[in-house]
Amino acid sequence: SGIFLLVAALGLVSGTEAALSLDLYYESLCPDSTRFISQQIGPMHAALGQDVTINFVPYGFATVTREFIDLSEINFLVAQTSVSEEGYQFECQHGPDECYGNLVQACTIAHAPDYDTTVNLIVCMMSASRPNEAGPDCFQENGLDYQPILEMSKMWE
């Protein structure tokens, strides 16, 4: 099935900010994505902390279609969620469960209180046997309320 882990180095910044910033495009149910995030990103973050900042983009090989509309007009968040919303059809490489997992992770990224929590939650979900269903447990492990994620994800279903 292949992997869509595009990791792009965006350059060096100075002082108190991260020395390296990466965009990571991945799929919530892709075995290569789950392995990479759970086995590489978690340990890297533990070792390097704030020296590397990752912009998680749970989108991967998803496709978006809608008749008679310029796809460049799609809201960035909607584009990341990978689910149907008022005429937009999102299709994920690993099916509807992956679309839902991508949505939950996009909502998580939007609502996490800080970067370290974002990394912990994404690594937690991607380390689970069913990443698309791991949100509630991962939020509980981090002492966070999952309700905002549920509310946001229902907006896009």
N, C-alpha and C positions, 0 to 999 in steps of 0.2 A: 504494500500500500504506500510505502514511501513516507517521508517525513518532511514537514514544512516548518523547520526551525531556522528561521532567518534571524541571525543574530548580527546586528549591525553596530559597529563601534561608531559612536557619534562624536568622539573627540575628547580631548583633555580640557578640564576646567580647573580653576585655581582655588587655592585657599581651603575653606571649610567644606566646599562641595565635593561630591564624588570625583575621583580622578578619572573614572571611566563610566560612561553611560551606555547601556545596551537596550535595544528594542528586541524583545523576544516574542515572536509570533508562534503560537502553538495551538494544539487542539486538546480539549479536556479528556478525550477518550483515546487518543493516539498512544499506542504503547511506547513509541520512541519519545514522545513528549513527556509522558509520565515518568519514564526512566530517567530522562535528562534532568527534569526539574527535581525529582526526588533524590537522585544520586549525585547530581552535580551542583545545582543551584543552592540547595540547602546547605551542604558543606562549604561551598564557596562563600556564601553569605556569613556563615559562622566564622570563617577564617579571615575574610576581608572586610566584613561589615560595611561601613559607609564609603569605602574606597571604590566600590562598584555599585552603581544604581541600575536596576533593571526595570524597564517599562514593559510590563506584562501585557500582551495583546492576545486574548483567548479567541482567536478567529481562524487561524490556519487556512485550510483548503475550503472553507465555506464559500458558497456563492450566493449572490443576491440578484434577484430578478424582479422587475415590475414593468408592465407594459406602459408605454407612453410617458416615461419619466426619466429625467437625467439622473443617473445614479450618483453623480457628484453632489447632488442636493441632499443625500441621505445624511441625517444627523450622525456624527461620529459614534456616539454611544449605541444607536440603533444598529449601525454597521457592525459593531463589535458583539452585539448580543446573539446573533445567529439564530433568531427565531422569526416567525411570521408576525407582522404587525400591519394591519390595515392595507392589504394589497402587496406588501413586500413579502417575497417568498425567500426564505433562507434555507439552504440545503447544506448539511454538513457531511464531510467525508464518511464519518462513522455513524451517521443516522441522527434521528431526533433526540435521543438521549444525550448525544454529544452537543447538539445545539443548546439543550437545556443546561448542561454543565458549563458551556461557554458563557451563557447568560448569567448564571450564578456567579461565575468568577469575574465577569465584567462588573456586576453589581458590587461584588466584594471589593474590587479595586476602587470603585467610586466611593464606597462608604467606610473603608478602613481608616482608622484615626491617624495612622502614620505609616511610614514606609516599612519599618521593621515588622509591624503587624501585618501589612500586606504580604510581605515575603513569607512570614510564618503561616498565614492562612492559605496562600496558594500552594506552598510546599506541602502543608498538611493535606489539602484536598487531593493534590496530584500524587501523594504517597498512598492514598487509600485504594482498596481493591475496586471501588466504584466511585471515582472522583466526582461524577455528576450527582451523587447522593451524599457526599461527605460534608457538605456545608454546615448543617446543624451541629454535628459532632465537633468539627474543627472550631466553630465559633464558641461552643461551650468550653472546649479545652483552653481557649484563649480568654475566657471570661467575658465574652461579648454577646450582645443581643442579635439574634439572627432575623428578627422580625422585619427590620428595614430591607433586608435582602429579599425576603419573601414578598413584601409589598412592591418593591421595584420590579422583581422578576414577573409578577402577575400583570404589571402594566404592559409588558411586551408579549405576553402569551396570546 
